[in-house]
């Protein structure tokens, strides 16, 4: 993992694999830490590898006062446009889709919702109830759940509810091992990167909760086609769901098979929140 710092502003790009184009998220705030950016870049690398794409995950951070943010984002894109390897970014914390010049952001949200839903239903086809822990995606996801006839349970504290599926993505590492011990869900379907910590994944395996890999469930926007998203993600989840070490590690191994075909060595560390 390389941290490439910009010269013109206080910003950096975490680049997982060198010498190739990449995709990832851009965040802007008073202080963006490199540790979280590295984790996000690694998750994206595994998402791209899962789709057989020879690209790297990247994650960028701009540390800037609010009043200077717009100019800083503009300067960021001006500088990286001159870099040899081309990187594209979606909007994260403090950044809008207009800032990143994304096409059809509403369509991307729908593809994200469709991808998480088909992943969850592949893991549990008889699901009839769901809880959503993601304010950004909730309205779009609720529409998709309603189409499938799945009851949505609303709660001030979603982790205390009981349902077939928990759609989770309010922040990185939101489900730790202590919360995982109390969950009453059959499936956890991430709606954003790395909502489940490493220790929580182990707890879920012991408690027979299927914690699906975020880099699979959130891959709809990368595929960028509704039918292909449903077909691809349901096929991948089918392939990994009965892995002896759980679906997340099964998905990691699957992605690493592809990475090994074009990388001399695998990146150190798998995509999980600490």
C-alpha positions in Angstrom: 0.0 0.0 0.0 1.4 3.3 -1.1 0.4 6.7 0.2 0.8 9.3 -2.6 0.7 12.8 -1.2 -0.3 15.8 -3.3 2.0 18.8 -3.6 -0.5 21.6 -4.0 -2.8 20.9 -1.0 -3.0 18.8 2.2 -4.3 15.6 0.5 -3.2 12.1 -0.2 -4.3 9.0 -2.2 -3.9 5.5 -0.7 -2.9 3.3 -3.7 -3.1 -0.4 -3.0 -1.5 -1.9 -6.2 1.0 0.1 -8.1 1.2 0.7 -11.8 -2.4 0.2 -12.8 -5.5 2.5 -13.0 -7.8 2.5 -10.0 -11.1 3.4 -8.5 -12.2 4.4 -5.0 -13.7 7.0 -2.7 -12.8 10.6 -2.0 -13.4 12.2 1.4 -12.9 15.7 2.6 -12.9 17.1 6.1 -10.8 19.0 8.6 -8.7 15.8 9.2 -8.8 12.7 7.1 -6.7 9.8 8.5 -4.6 7.5 6.4 -5.5 4.3 8.3 -9.2 4.3 7.3 -8.2 5.3 3.7 -6.0 2.2 3.5 -8.8 0.0 4.6 -11.2 1.5 2.0 -8.6 1.0 -0.7 -8.1 -2.6 0.2 -11.8 -3.3 0.2 -12.1 -1.8 -3.3 -9.2 -3.9 -4.6 -11.0 -7.0 -3.5 -14.2 -5.8 -5.1 -12.5 -5.2 -8.4 -10.6 -8.5 -8.3 -14.0 -10.3 -7.5 -15.2 -8.9 -10.9 -12.0 -10.0 -12.7 -10.8 -6.4 -13.2 -7.1 -5.6 -13.3 -7.3 -2.4 -11.4 -6.4 -1.2 -7.9 -8.5 0.1 -5.1 -7.7 3.7 -4.1 -8.9 6.0 -1.4 -8.3 9.7 -1.2 -8.5 12.2 1.6 -8.4 16.0 1.6 -7.8 17.7 4.9 -9.2 21.2 4.6 -11.2 23.8 6.5 -14.9 23.9 5.4 -14.6 27.3 3.8 -11.7 26.1 1.6 -13.2 22.8 0.7 -14.6 23.6 -2.8 -11.3 25.1 -4.0 -9.3 22.2 -2.4 -11.4 19.6 -4.2 -10.9 21.4 -7.5 -7.2 21.6 -6.9 -7.1 17.9 -6.0 -8.6 16.9 -9.4 -6.3 19.3 -11.3 -3.2 17.7 -9.8 -4.1 14.0 -10.1 -5.1 14.5 -13.7 -1.4 14.8 -14.4 -0.5 11.6 -12.8 0.6 8.6 -14.9 -2.0 6.2 -13.6 -5.6 7.4 -13.9 -7.9 7.2 -10.9 -11.6 7.8 -10.7 -13.5 8.6 -7.5 -17.0 8.5 -6.0 -18.2 10.9 -3.4 -17.6 10.1 0.3 -17.6 12.1 3.5 -17.8 15.9 2.8 -17.9 15.4 -1.0 -20.8 15.5 -3.5 -21.4 13.7 -6.7 -21.1 17.1 -8.4 -17.6 17.4 -7.0 -16.5 14.1 -8.5 -18.4 14.6 -11.7 -20.2 11.3 -11.3 -22.8 10.3 -13.9 -26.3 9.3 -12.8 -25.6 9.1 -9.0 -29.3 8.1 -8.3 -28.9 5.2 -10.7 -25.7 4.1 -8.8 -27.6 4.2 -5.5 -30.3 2.0 -7.0 -27.6 -0.5 -8.3 -26.1 -0.5 -4.8 -29.5 -1.3 -3.3 -30.2 -4.0 -5.9 -26.8 -5.6 -5.3 -27.1 -5.7 -1.5 -30.6 -7.1 -1.8 -29.8 -9.8 -4.3 -26.8 -10.8 -2.2 -28.9 -11.1 0.9 -31.7 -13.0 -0.7 -29.2 -15.4 -2.3 -27.9 -16.2 1.2 -31.5 -16.4 2.6 -34.1 -16.9 -0.1 -37.0 -17.3 2.4 -36.3 -13.9 4.1 -39.5 -12.0 5.0 -38.2 -9.3 7.4 -35.4 -6.8 7.3 -33.8 -3.9 9.3 -31.9 -1.1 7.7 -28.9 0.7 9.3 -28.0 3.1 6.5 -29.7 6.6 6.3 -28.3 7.4 2.9 -29.5 4.2 1.2 -32.6 3.5 3.2 -35.3 5.1 1.0 -34.0 3.4 -2.2 -33.5 0.1 -0.4 -37.0 0.2 1.1 -38.5 0.5 -2.4 -36.6 -2.6 -3.5 -37.6 -4.5 -0.4 -41.2 -3.6 -0.9 -41.1 -4.9 -4.4 -40.0 -8.3 -3.0 -42.7 -8.3 -0.3 -40.2 -8.1 2.5 -41.4 -6.3 5.7 -39.2 -3.5 6.9 -38.8 -3.2 10.7 -38.1 0.4 11.7 -36.2 1.1 14.9 -34.2 3.7 16.7 -31.7 1.1 17.5 -31.6 -1.4 14.6 -29.2 -3.8 16.3 -31.6 -4.7 19.0 -34.3 -5.9 16.6 -34.9 -9.4 15.3 -35.3 -10.0 11.6 -34.0 -12.2 8.8 -31.7 -9.6 7.3 -29.7 -6.6 8.6 -28.7 -4.2 5.9 -25.8 -2.4 7.6 -23.6 0.5 6.5 -23.9 3.6 8.7 -20.2 3.7 9.3 -17.0 1.6 9.2 -16.7 -0.9 12.1 -20.2 -0.1 13.4 -20.7 -3.8 14.3 -18.0 -4.9 16.7 -17.7 -8.2 18.6 -19.8 -7.0 21.5 -22.7 -5.9 19.3 -22.3 -9.1 17.2 -22.9 -11.2 20.4 -26.4 -9.6 20.7 -27.6 -9.7 17.1 -30.7 -11.6 16.2 -30.4 -11.8 12.4 -29.7 -14.6 10.0 -27.8 -12.4 7.4 -25.8 -9.2 7.6 -25.7 -7.5 4.2 -23.3 -4.6 4.1 -24.4 -1.5 2.2 -21.1 0.3 2.5 -17.4 -0.6 3.1 -16.3 -2.5 6.2 -19.2 -2.1 8.6 -18.2 -5.3 10.5 -14.9 -5.7 12.4 -12.6 -8.7 12.2 -13.6 -9.9 15.7 -17.3 -9.4 14.9 -16.9 -11.6 11.8 -15.5 -14.4 14.0 -18.4 -14.0 16.4 -20.9 -14.1 13.6 -19.4 -17.4 12.3 -19.6 -18.9 15.7 -23.2 -17.8 16.1 -24.1 -19.0 12.6 -24.9 -15.5 11.3 -23.9 -15.1 7.7 -21.8 -11.9 7.5 -21.6 -11.3 3.8 -18.5 -9.6 2.3 -19.0 -5.9 1.8 -16.8 -5.9 -1.3 -19.3 -8.2 -3.0 -22.6 -6.8 -1.7 -21.7 -3.2 -2.7 -20.3 -4.1 -6.1 -23.5 -3.1 -8.1 -22.2 0.3 -9.1 -19.0 -1.2 -10.4 -21.0 -3.6 -12.6 -23.2 -0.7 -13.7 -26.1 -2.8 -15.1 -29.1 -4.0 -13.2 -29.5 -7.5 -14.7 -25.8 -8.2 -14.7 -25.6 -7.0 -11.1 -28.2 -9.5 -10.0 -26.7 -12.3 -12.1 -23.1 -11.7 -11.0 -23.6 -11.1 -7.3 -26.1 -14.0 -6.8 -23.6 -16.3 -8.6 -20.7 -15.2 -6.4 -22.7 -15.5 -3.1 -23.8 -18.9 -4.2 -20.2 -19.9 -4.7 -19.0 -18.6 -1.3 -21.9 -19.1 1.0 -21.0 -22.5 2.3 -17.3 -21.9 2.7 -15.9 -23.6 5.8 -14.5 -20.4 7.2 -17.6 -18.3 6.3 -18.6 -16.3 3.2 -16.3 -13.4 3.8 -13.1 -15.4 3.9 -14.5 -17.5 1.0 -14.9 -14.3 -1.0 -11.3 -13.2 0.0 -9.9 -16.5 -1.3 -11.9 -16.2 -4.5 -10.6 -12.7 -5.2 -7.0 -13.7 -4.3 -7.1 -16.4 -7.0 -7.6 -13.7 -9.6 -5.1 -11.3 -8.0 -2.4 -14.1 -8.1 -2.8 -14.3 -11.8 -1.4 -10.8 -12.4 0.3 -9.7 -9.2 3.7 -11.1 -8.2 2.5 -11.2 -4.5 -0.8 -10.7 -2.8 -1.4 -7.5 -0.8 -0.8 -7.9 2.9 -3.9 -8.0 4.9 -7.5 -8.8 4.0 -10.3 -6.2 3.8 -11.8 -6.1 7.3 -12.3 -3.3 9.8 -10.1 -3.4 12.8 
